[in-house]
Amino acid sequence: MLYEQYKRSNESILSNWWSSRQSLYKASSDNLFKEANGKCVFCEEKLSQSSPVEISSSIDHFRPKGQGHKNEGKYYWLGFSYFNLMLVCLTCNNNKRANFKVKGTKLSPPLIKPKVSRGSGVIRLSGLPEDPKDYKRFQFYNWHRLNLEYQKLLRKEKSEKPYFLNPYFDNPEDFLAYNLVTENEKSRIEVVPKETSGFAFDRAKYTIEKLDLNRRHLCDSRCRELKKMQSRVRSINRSNLNTFKKKRKLKQVKEEFTGPEARFSGMQSYFWKNHRKEWK
């Protein structure tokens, strides 16, 4: 899971949080691709720049930088913040758009109160600009003050309580489950909220619906990938191998289909944990 693999440190966030340089935004795309193992962080589809439009890669702002819908606001001041960026497929990005509903108090941009010392003309930072274009006016940065502002931001961020799940900070296994649905001899796998009520249910439902995580392409693709894993497991279970060799083979299959680089690894992990013993 992304939240286990990568912990974006305060230092890396601080050094990129206020930067408005387009070069940093472009350079971050390679890092994001590696962090996400070349998959959309929301639907887990494998991505490639040479893939069809359905699964082409894109960079998403978790908190939208543009104007949002009613009561959902905008976060233009986080437009170049690395910790606000993530790798997604073009479809999820288009579905997400500027949607960003929160339960708590919306995060507001930090304020800037520049002070010029007499005689030296040195600009001291006692806050942060609302508009990234203003950053280039400052040549000297008070990092201690910047850190204090960042700590305030973290406290506010926790109280904002966004409805969208963030794979870097929320464990999808705590919120999502999967159902194998068969109709007219055709099967598909749908993602559903794990809980039946409460804020965890609301967050899962909001994420699934806004991103359309049960679009036909995903449901059909999940089913095909699950059948591949099921076939391999059944083949091993029915073989004449001894118990030790069977366990070793099964371990290899698990790593192949539920590892971080595997397509739909979250879905595969769910069925492995809950249904593997049924595949005989």
N, C-alpha and C positions, 0 to 999 in steps of 0.2 A: 504494500500500500504506500502511496505517496507520503502520507503523514508519518510513516515509519522510516522510509528511506531517506527523506530529505527534511532537515530541520533548518529552515532559513534563519541564520543567526541574526542577532540584533545588528552586528557590525555590517553585514552585507546589505541589510535592509536600510540602515542609516546612510550608507554610502551611495545608495541608488534611489532612495525615497524621494529626494528633492531634485534629482537630475532631470533636466529638460532636454538633454542632448539626444538627438535622433539616433546617433551612432550607438548609444547604449541600448536603445530599444531594439535596433536591428541585431546587435551582437547577442542579445539575450535569447533570440529565437533558437540558436543552436543549443544553448544550455537547457532551455525548456524542453526541447525535443529529447535530449538525453534523460532529463529528469522523468519525463513521462514515458520513457521506453518506446518512443515513437507511436504512442497511442493517445487518442482523445481522452482527457481526464474524466469526462462525463460518461460517454457511452462505451469506452474501451475499444473502439474500432481502431485497427492499425492504420497509420497514416503515411502518406508519401506525397511529395510534391508532384510526382508523375502519375498519381492515381486519378481515377475518375472524380468528377466534382463531388459525388456523394461522400467520398472519404478523403478529400484533399485537406491538408492541414491549414490551420489558421491560429492566430494569437488572439486570445480573448482577455478583456479586462474583467476580472471577477466583479469588482465594483465598477459599473459603467462610467466612462469618462464623459459621455454625451448626456443630453437632456433625457431624463427618464419619464415614465408615465406618472400619473397623479399619485402624490404621496410617496414616490419612490426616488425622486431627486437625481442628482448627478454628482460625479466625483472627478471633475476635470483636473483637480490638483493631485490626483493619484494616477494621472495618465501615463507617467513614465516610471512608476514605482515597480520594481522587479517583483516584489512579493504580491503585487496585484495582477500579475500576468500569468497565464497558463496556456498550455497547448490544447487545442480543441479541433474537432473536425468543422468544416465549413457549415455543415447543416446545423450542428448544435449552436455554433456561434450566431447564425442567422435566427435561430429559434429563440435564443436567449435575449438578443438585442439589448435594449436598455431596461429590461425587467429586473427589478431588484427590490423586492418587498422586505421590510424589516418589521420585527415585532416591537423592538425597543426604540430608543432615541437615535435618530439618524446621525451618522458621523458627520461632523462639520469641519470645514477646512481650518487649519491653524492660522493664526493671525500674525502679522509682522509689525514690529514697533522698532524701526531702526533708530539707533542712537549714534551720533558722531561725536567722538572725543575732541575736546578743544585742542587746537594746535596741530594734532597729527592727521586729522582727517580720516582716521580709520573707522570703517563702518563695523559696528558690532551687532551681531544677530541676537535678538531677544525673542524670536518667534520664527515663523515661516511665511513666505508669501502665499497669497491665495492663487495667484496666476504664475505658472511655471516660467513665463516670459520674463518675470521680474527677477529671477534668480541670477541672471547674468550681470545684474547691477552690483552684486556683492562679490568682493574678492577675498574677504576674510570671513571665516566661519567659526563661531564659538561652538565647538563640538559638545562641550558639556551642556550648554543650553539646548542644543539640538537634541541631545539624548533625553533631556528632561521633557521636551515637547513630544518626543517619540513615546516615552513612557505614559504620558497623558493620553496619547492616541491609542495605545494598547488597552488602557482601561476603558476608554470610550468604545473601542471596537468590540469588547466583550459584552458591553451593555446594549449594543446595537441589535444583536440577535437576528442575523439575516435568515430568510427562509431557504435560500439556495444552499445546498450542501457544498462545502469546499473540500475536495478530496485531499488537500494538503493538511487540513486540520480536523476533518470529520472522517471517522472510519465508516466507509460505506456499508460494511457488514453490520453495523449497529442500526442502520436505517432501512436497508433494502433487502428484499427477498425475491425469489423467482418462481414463477409458475409455468409448468409445462402444460400447454393447452392443445387439445386435439379436437378438430372439427372437420367433418367430411373427409376423414382419413388423412388430413393434413395437420402437421404439428407446428407449433411456434412456442417461443419462450418469452413471456412478458415479465417485466420488472414491476414489483408492487411494494408498497410500504410494509416494513416488517412489523411495525406496531399498528394497533387498531384505533388508537386515540392519542391525544396529547400533542405537544409541540413537535416531538420526533415524527409523528405521523403527518402532521401538517407540512413539515419541511420536506419529507420524502415525496409526498403527493405534489407539492408545488414544483419540486425539481423535475419529477417525472413528466408532469403535464406541460410545463413551460418549455422543456427541452424536447418534448415528444420522444421520449426514450423507448416508446413502444411502436415506433414507426415500422412499417412492414419489413424494410431492409434489415433492420436490427433484429427483429423477432425471428425472421427466417435464418439469418446468419448465426445467431446464437444457437438455434436448434441444430444446424449442421455441425457446428463445432462441438456441441455436446455429444452428438452421435459418434463423432470420431473418437472421443475419449471413452465413451461407453463401449464401443467396438473393441478398442485396445484392451480394456479391463476384462471384458468377457472372454476375449481370446486367451488372456493369461490365466484366468480362473479355470478355464476348461482344458488347459494344457496338461501334459504329464510331468511338468516340472515339479521338483520337490518344494516344500514350503519355503525354504530359505531363498531359492531362486525366484519363486513367485513374488515374495516380498520385495526383493531387489528390483524386479521388473516393474512392479506396481509403483515403487518409489520413483523410478525413472519416468513413468507415465505422469505421475503427479507433478513432478518438476517441469515437465514439458508443457502441460496444459494449464497449470495453476501458477506457474512462475511469473515474475513481474513483467517479462517481455511477451508473454502469451496473449493472444487475442481473447478478449472477454474473460480474463483470468478471474475476476471477481465472481462472475456467474459460474464458471467452472469450479471454483473453490466451494461455492455454496452447494452445488450438487454433489461434489466429492464428499463433503462433510455430512450431508444429510441423506444421500441416496446410494452411495457406492456399494454398500453391502447388498443392495437389491440387484446389482448387475452380475448375475451368475451365468 
